[in-house]
Amino acid sequence: MESNTRILVIDDDPSLRDLLSRYLQENNFGVETLEDGSGVEEKIDEGNIDLVILDIMLPGEDGLSIAKRIKTRSGTPIIMLSAKGEDIDRIIGLEVGADDYLPKPFNPRELLARIKAVLRRDGVAGNQSSTESTNEYRFGPFSINRDAKQVFKENDELSLTSGEYKLLELFINHPNRVMSRDFMMENLKGYSLSPYDRSIDVRINRLRQKIEENPNNPLYIKTMWGEGYIFTPEPSTKKS
């Protein structure tokens, strides 16, 4: 049975459009497709598109420009695809407002997991209970009651300091986006880092000790060398 959640796939590869259409329909999503950016405004303005899967490399207008147009008109979440798989594409894609990024080639199951994660964050129903609290956040075995500022792993409450909780909440508010140390310090403490200030790194290490199964090979809070950190609530099973 097709759900009320509808996905728009924009890709110039007809075989990939057909593959994604069939796979997503098999997983109970409604699907519409476009081969380029023409007509995307009409699709978005109809108001029945819950998520866009958008290829960066398109003939004519590129996906980054299309993503900007979509975000200007609506808050529709976007997952960007790119055959390049370069960090710069991912970073630029996230900067223009994309909610997630996946390099080609990819496993359709990984794309499905990314779609579900983005829809949960965006509050789209999908497989989410309508009675679930909007102030409860879940990832992996963890649940966070944002009203009470409590963090649970399964049924056990974790003991986090106020600084560790604020850091986790910052990650939750910016999932799948690289955050620089300066950005994090400004949001947590209201000022920029000095050249030798490693307080963010220390706090991250402490938080990793409490939420990562192996803090030396983290699944959720990953270091992006030379850039900062990224929080991945739906991590890939592949080791980075």
Buried (B, 14 or more C-beta within 10 A) or exposed (E): EEEEBBBBBBBBBEEBBEBBBEBBEEBEBBBBBBBBBEEBBEBBEEEEBBBBBBBBBBEEEBBBBBBEBBBEEBEBBBBBBBEEBEBEBBBBBBEBBBBBBBBBEEEBEBBBBBBBBBBBBBEBBBEBEEEEEEEEBEBBEBBBBBEEEEBBEEEEEBEBEEBBBBBBBBBBEBBBBBBBBBBBBEBBBEEEBEEEBEBBEEBBBBBBEBBBEEBEEBBBBBBBEEEBBBBBBBBBEEEE
